[in-house]
Amino acid sequence: MMRQMTQVRPGPIRGTLRTTQGKLRKQLLETHPPTLDKNSSTHSVALQDPFSHKPYLSNWHCLGFAQRFDWTKPTELNIGDIPLVVWKNGTDVLVAPNVCKHLGSTLHEGAIDEEGCLVCPYHGLKHGREHAIGKTMMHQGKLYWTPDTTLHATPPSIPNINAKGFVHSFLEFDMDASLEDCAMNTMDVNHPGWVHHGTIGFGNRGGPTDVIHRELSDRSVSLQFKYNANRVVSATKGKGRSTKNFHFYELPCFTWSVVTFGQDRLLYIGADFLPLSRHKTRWFVTVVHNYYTNPIQKKAVEMAARLILSQDQQQMGRQSKYDDMRKLVSSKHHLPFEVRIVTVVELFCPFRAHALRLIYRATVPG
């Protein structure tokens, strides 16, 4: 049951995400066991428990738009501090730590052989299906991965992406900001009047009205409000200036919003956040709409979305990277309607991507 929040009052976390630490550790040991080289008197073992931190990873994580992967070669990427390599083994997409289990070479510059194995460029050691961690899934045009093979739920969805009368576009942006900053930005109703104010923005200094915050579960929050877009943007949308807005955030890194113009024009913006490092986050953005749907009009909507996201990108670059100073100075002042932002900050504390380390050292018999 949804519960309406009326006071700006941060509260304790009401629940924690399901812990799969033991299962993940067991899986890693099963797929990457320490082995003894028969020609050597030494063997390699895990130097640090890779799941000693909170299970931020025990969720679906978007790795990118499916159509933009080149499956003729492996792809390097990070989730926070965790280096991964992605490649295709026949019809299956596999993900493994980007570290060879022999002498620690990275694998993303290796080749994929006829058997679908990833071959290390250092000594030719093959990495196959048995070396992969977790599972992958294609969903709404994106590749998702989770290390938790017991996770049965599908990745989060954007409404109406494949509905009749709707078209969609895919955009990708790298933001020089932490995952927490990106989360707060998406649920912040006060910044459009400043960051998105002007000819190419939609914001106005009047701010939102009729704001309602709701906590939908212990891992998702929403807000709805009315907003008057500026006159330039309103002219391109039609149906007047007043809009109805709904924003949704699901921990740890998925969000979507919908803007309603008049009675029937809908604009959805969905985003999956991939933390690349402590202060860099990649946004995989999906733009879905049921107006301006011919190819030329669709391109115009995509260009408008790019301009607005570039404004967010500029502000994210302004976010201070001095974490210790921010702890002392920031979040001491609150603007109206920030209850959900405070809640998001509290819920994110146990799931900081930068704290995660996937460190293993294991050898594979020749």
C-alpha positions in Angstrom: 0.0 0.0 0.0 1.3 3.4 -0.9 1.9 5.8 2.0 1.8 9.6 1.4 4.5 11.6 3.1 3.7 15.1 4.2 6.6 16.2 6.3 10.2 16.9 5.4 11.7 14.6 8.0 14.4 12.0 7.3 13.7 8.7 8.9 15.6 5.5 9.5 15.9 2.9 6.7 12.8 0.7 7.0 14.4 -2.3 5.4 17.5 -3.6 3.8 18.0 -5.4 0.5 18.1 -9.2 0.5 21.6 -10.4 1.4 23.1 -13.0 -0.9 26.6 -12.6 0.3 27.1 -16.2 1.2 25.7 -17.5 -2.1 27.8 -15.1 -4.1 30.9 -16.1 -2.2 30.1 -19.7 -2.8 29.6 -19.1 -6.5 32.9 -17.3 -6.9 34.7 -20.1 -5.1 33.0 -22.7 -7.3 33.7 -20.9 -10.6 37.2 -19.7 -9.6 38.7 -22.3 -7.2 42.3 -22.0 -6.0 44.2 -24.7 -7.7 47.6 -26.2 -7.3 49.9 -26.3 -10.3 51.4 -29.9 -10.4 54.7 -28.3 -11.6 54.8 -25.8 -8.8 54.9 -25.8 -5.0 52.7 -22.7 -4.6 49.1 -21.9 -5.3 47.0 -18.7 -5.5 44.2 -18.0 -3.1 41.8 -15.1 -2.6 43.6 -12.2 -0.9 40.4 -10.5 0.2 36.8 -11.6 0.5 35.3 -9.9 -2.5 31.8 -9.8 -0.9 32.8 -8.4 2.5 30.8 -5.2 1.7 27.1 -4.7 1.4 25.5 -6.5 -1.5 25.1 -3.5 -3.8 25.8 -5.9 -6.7 22.9 -8.2 -5.8 20.7 -6.5 -8.3 20.3 -6.1 -12.1 22.9 -3.7 -13.5 22.6 -2.2 -17.0 25.9 -2.7 -18.9 24.8 -0.8 -22.1 22.5 -0.7 -25.1 22.5 -4.1 -26.8 22.9 -2.7 -30.3 26.1 -0.8 -29.4 28.1 -3.9 -28.4 30.6 -5.3 -31.0 30.3 -9.0 -30.4 33.3 -9.8 -32.5 35.5 -8.8 -29.6 35.4 -8.6 -25.8 34.3 -5.4 -24.1 35.9 -3.8 -21.0 33.8 -2.0 -18.4 33.6 -1.2 -14.7 30.9 -1.3 -12.1 32.5 1.1 -9.5 35.9 -0.3 -8.8 35.1 -3.7 -10.2 36.8 -4.4 -13.6 34.7 -6.7 -15.8 34.9 -8.1 -19.3 32.0 -9.0 -21.5 31.9 -11.3 -24.5 29.6 -13.6 -26.5 30.0 -17.3 -26.3 27.7 -18.5 -29.1 24.3 -17.2 -28.2 25.1 -16.5 -24.6 26.6 -13.2 -23.2 29.2 -13.9 -20.5 30.6 -11.6 -17.9 33.8 -12.3 -15.9 36.3 -10.3 -13.9 38.7 -8.6 -16.3 41.7 -10.4 -14.7 43.3 -13.6 -16.1 43.6 -16.3 -13.5 47.2 -17.1 -14.4 49.3 -14.0 -14.0 46.8 -11.2 -13.8 46.7 -9.8 -17.3 43.6 -7.9 -18.4 41.5 -9.9 -20.9 39.6 -7.3 -22.9 42.4 -7.2 -25.6 42.2 -11.0 -26.0 40.5 -12.8 -28.8 37.4 -14.9 -28.9 38.2 -18.3 -30.4 36.0 -20.7 -32.5 34.7 -22.3 -29.3 33.5 -19.0 -27.9 36.3 -18.9 -25.3 38.0 -15.6 -24.4 41.8 -16.2 -24.9 44.2 -14.2 -22.7 46.7 -12.2 -24.8 49.5 -13.0 -22.4 49.8 -16.8 -22.5 46.7 -17.9 -24.4 44.8 -19.2 -21.4 41.2 -19.8 -22.4 38.3 -18.5 -20.3 35.0 -20.2 -21.1 31.5 -20.4 -19.7 32.7 -22.0 -16.5 34.7 -18.9 -15.7 31.8 -16.5 -16.0 30.0 -15.0 -12.9 26.3 -14.4 -12.6 23.9 -14.2 -15.5 22.9 -11.7 -18.2 19.6 -10.7 -19.8 18.5 -8.6 -22.7 15.6 -6.3 -21.7 14.1 -3.4 -23.5 17.1 -3.0 -25.8 19.7 -3.1 -23.0 22.1 -5.7 -21.6 21.7 -6.4 -17.9 24.0 -8.4 -15.6 23.7 -9.7 -12.0 26.2 -11.9 -10.1 23.3 -13.3 -8.2 22.1 -16.4 -10.2 19.2 -16.8 -7.7 17.7 -13.5 -8.8 14.5 -14.4 -10.6 12.9 -11.0 -11.1 13.4 -9.3 -14.5 15.3 -6.0 -14.8 13.3 -2.8 -14.1 11.1 -1.6 -17.0 10.1 1.6 -18.6 6.4 1.9 -19.4 5.0 1.9 -22.9 8.4 1.5 -24.6 6.9 -1.0 -27.1 3.3 0.1 -27.0 1.4 1.0 -30.1 1.8 4.6 -31.2 5.0 5.1 -29.2 8.6 5.5 -30.5 11.8 5.5 -28.5 15.5 6.6 -28.7 18.6 5.6 -26.8 21.1 8.2 -25.5 24.3 7.7 -23.5 25.9 10.3 -21.2 28.9 10.1 -18.9 28.4 12.3 -15.8 31.3 13.5 -13.6 29.4 12.8 -10.5 28.8 10.0 -8.0 25.9 7.6 -8.2 24.3 9.4 -5.2 24.5 12.8 -6.8 22.9 11.3 -10.0 20.1 9.7 -7.9 19.3 13.0 -6.1 19.3 15.0 -9.3 16.6 12.8 -10.9 14.3 13.2 -7.9 15.1 16.9 -7.4 12.1 19.2 -8.3 13.9 22.4 -7.5 16.8 22.5 -9.9 15.0 22.8 -13.3 14.3 26.5 -12.6 18.1 27.0 -12.4 19.8 24.3 -14.4 17.2 24.0 -17.1 16.2 27.6 -17.2 16.5 29.5 -20.5 15.7 29.2 -24.2 16.7 25.5 -24.6 15.5 24.4 -21.2 12.1 23.7 -19.8 12.5 25.2 -16.3 10.9 28.2 -14.7 11.7 29.9 -11.5 8.1 29.5 -10.2 8.8 25.9 -9.2 6.4 22.9 -9.0 3.0 22.8 -7.3 0.8 20.1 -5.8 3.8 18.0 -4.9 3.1 14.5 -3.4 5.8 12.2 -2.2 5.2 8.5 -1.7 7.3 5.6 -0.5 6.3 2.6 -2.6 8.5 0.0 -0.9 11.7 -0.2 1.1 13.6 0.3 -2.1 11.5 2.6 -4.3 10.2 6.1 -4.0 8.1 8.4 -6.2 6.9 12.0 -6.5 4.2 13.6 -8.6 3.7 17.3 -9.2 2.4 19.9 -11.7 4.8 22.2 -13.5 4.6 25.0 -16.0 7.2 24.7 -18.7 8.7 27.8 -20.2 7.0 29.2 -23.3 9.6 28.1 -25.9 9.5 24.4 -24.8 5.7 24.6 -24.4 5.4 25.7 -28.1 7.2 22.6 -29.2 5.1 20.3 -27.0 1.7 21.9 -27.7 -1.3 21.6 -25.6 -0.4 24.5 -23.3 2.2 25.1 -20.7 0.9 23.1 -17.7 2.3 19.6 -17.3 1.6 16.7 -15.0 4.7 14.9 -13.8 5.5 11.6 -12.1 9.0 10.5 -11.1 10.0 7.1 -9.9 13.3 5.8 -8.4 14.2 2.2 -7.7 17.3 1.4 -5.7 20.1 1.1 -6.5 20.3 2.7 -10.0 17.1 2.9 -12.1 14.7 5.7 -12.6 11.9 6.8 -15.0 9.6 9.8 -15.3 6.6 10.7 -17.4 5.5 14.2 -18.4 1.8 14.5 -19.6 1.0 17.4 -21.9 -2.8 18.0 -22.1 -4.8 14.8 -22.1 -2.9 12.4 -24.4 0.7 13.4 -25.1 3.2 11.4 -23.0 6.9 11.8 -22.7 8.8 9.1 -20.7 12.5 9.4 -19.8 14.0 6.3 -18.3 17.6 6.0 -17.1 19.9 3.2 -15.8 22.9 4.4 -13.9 26.2 2.6 -14.2 28.8 3.9 -11.7 32.2 3.7 -13.5 34.1 5.1 -10.5 33.5 7.0 -7.3 32.8 10.3 -9.2 31.8 9.1 -12.7 28.5 7.6 -13.6 27.2 6.5 -17.1 23.6 7.2 -17.9 21.8 4.9 -20.3 18.8 7.0 -21.2 15.7 5.9 -23.1 13.3 8.5 -24.5 9.8 7.3 -25.2 6.9 9.4 -26.6 3.6 9.2 -28.5 3.8 12.5 -30.3 6.2 13.8 -33.0 6.7 10.2 -34.1 7.8 10.5 -37.8 11.6 10.1 -38.3 12.2 13.9 -38.6 10.1 14.7 -35.5 11.6 11.9 -33.5 15.1 13.2 -34.2 14.0 16.7 -33.0 12.7 15.2 -29.7 16.0 13.3 -29.3 18.0 16.5 -29.9 15.9 18.4 -27.3 16.5 15.6 -24.8 20.3 15.7 -25.6 20.3 19.5 -24.9 18.5 19.1 -21.6 20.8 16.2 -20.5 23.8 18.2 -21.4 22.6 20.8 -18.9 22.5 18.1 -16.3 25.9 17.0 -17.4 27.3 20.5 -16.8 25.8 20.6 -13.3 27.0 17.1 -12.4 30.5 18.3 -13.4 30.2 21.1 -10.8 29.5 18.6 -8.0 32.4 18.8 -5.5 34.7 15.7 -5.5 36.0 16.5 -2.0 34.0 13.9 -0.1 35.3 14.8 3.4 34.5 18.4 2.9 31.0 17.6 1.7 30.3 15.5 4.7 31.1 18.5 6.9 29.4 21.2 4.9 26.7 19.8 2.6 23.1 18.6 3.3 22.8 21.0 6.2 20.1 23.1 4.4 16.9 21.7 2.8 14.7 23.3 0.2 10.9 22.5 -0.1 9.9 19.1 -1.3 13.2 17.4 -0.5 12.0 14.6 1.7 12.5 12.0 -1.0 16.0 13.2 -1.7 16.9 12.8 1.9 15.5 9.3 1.9 17.5 8.4 -1.2 20.6 9.6 0.5 20.0 7.4 3.5 19.2 4.4 1.5 22.3 4.8 -0.7 24.8 4.9 2.2 25.1 1.1 2.5 25.5 0.6 -1.3 28.3 2.9 -2.4 29.8 1.4 -5.5 33.3 2.7 -4.7 33.5 0.5 -1.6 33.2 -2.8 -3.6 36.1 -4.8 -4.6 36.0 -8.0 -6.7 39.5 -9.3 -6.1 40.4 -12.8 -6.8 43.5 -14.7 -7.7 43.1 -18.2 -8.9 45.1 -20.3 -11.3 43.6 -22.6 -13.9 45.3 -25.9 -14.8 47.0 -25.6 -18.1 
